[in-house]
Amino acid sequence: MELKNIKLSTVEGILIITINRPEKLNALNFETLTELRFAVKQVYDDPSVKGAIVTGEGDKAFVAGADMRWEVDVN
């Protein structure tokens, strides 16, 4: 999966998940939530991962909440 809104790195068996939308104060949209689901699945599927840390890029916010501008195609 190509990750556009999060970054992943591993340090000593800890998966670091960084939400990377600082221009939107790391607000969660559908694409970001899909990427987060992928990352959390890695924690469970990879036996070398002992735990995870979720953090946000930028100085202003960890996660500002939901990005209400997202559009979902329900068709």
BELJO-V841066 format. One record per residue. N is the residue number from 1. RES is the residue in one small letter. SS is DSSP state (hx for helix, st for strand, lp for the rest). PHI is phi in degrees with one decimal (NA if undefined). Layout:
n: {N & N}
res: {RES & RES}
ss: {SS & SS}
phi: {PHI & PHI}
This chain:
n: {1 & 2 & 3 & 4 & 5 & 6 & 7 & 8 & 9 & 10 & 11 & 12 & 13 & 14 & 15 & 16 & 17 & 18 & 19 & 20 & 21 & 22 & 23 & 24 & 25 & 26 & 27 & 28 & 29 & 30 & 31 & 32 & 33 & 34 & 35 & 36 & 37 & 38 & 39 & 40 & 41 & 42 & 43 & 44 & 45 & 46 & 47 & 48 & 49 & 50 & 51 & 52 & 53 & 54 & 55 & 56 & 57 & 58 & 59 & 60 & 61 & 62 & 63 & 64 & 65 & 66 & 67 & 68 & 69 & 70 & 71 & 72 & 73 & 74 & 75}
res: {m & e & l & k & n & i & k & l & s & t & v & e & g & i & l & i & i & t & i & n & r & p & e & k & l & n & a & l & n & f & e & t & l & t & e & l & r & f & a & v & k & q & v & y & d & d & p & s & v & k & g & a & i & v & t & g & e & g & d & k & a & f & v & a & g & a & d & m & r & w & e & v & d & v & n}
ss: {lp & lp & lp & lp & lp & st & st & st & st & st & st & lp & lp & st & st & st & st & st & st & lp & lp & hx & hx & hx & lp & lp & lp & st & lp & hx & hx & hx & hx & hx & hx & hx & hx & hx & hx & hx & hx & hx & hx & hx & hx & lp & lp & lp & lp & lp & st & st & st & st & st & st & lp & lp & lp & lp & lp & lp & lp & lp & lp & st & lp & lp & lp & lp & lp & lp & lp & lp & lp}
phi: {NA & -81.0 & -98.3 & -107.0 & -116.7 & -135.2 & -121.8 & -120.3 & -148.4 & -124.8 & -130.0 & 49.3 & 82.1 & -105.1 & -82.6 & -101.3 & -105.8 & -110.8 & -73.9 & -119.1 & -134.9 & -61.5 & -66.8 & -110.7 & 56.0 & 59.5 & -60.4 & -88.0 & -116.1 & -59.1 & -63.1 & -65.5 & -62.6 & -64.2 & -66.8 & -64.0 & -60.0 & -58.6 & -65.6 & -64.5 & -60.6 & -61.4 & -59.4 & -78.3 & -86.2 & -102.1 & -65.8 & -79.3 & -87.8 & -91.4 & -174.3 & -144.6 & -124.2 & -108.8 & -138.9 & -123.0 & -77.3 & 97.7 & -100.2 & -96.4 & -155.8 & -71.8 & -147.1 & -82.2 & 121.4 & -87.6 & -85.1 & -75.4 & -88.5 & -70.3 & -122.0 & -118.3 & -82.5 & -92.9 & -85.3}
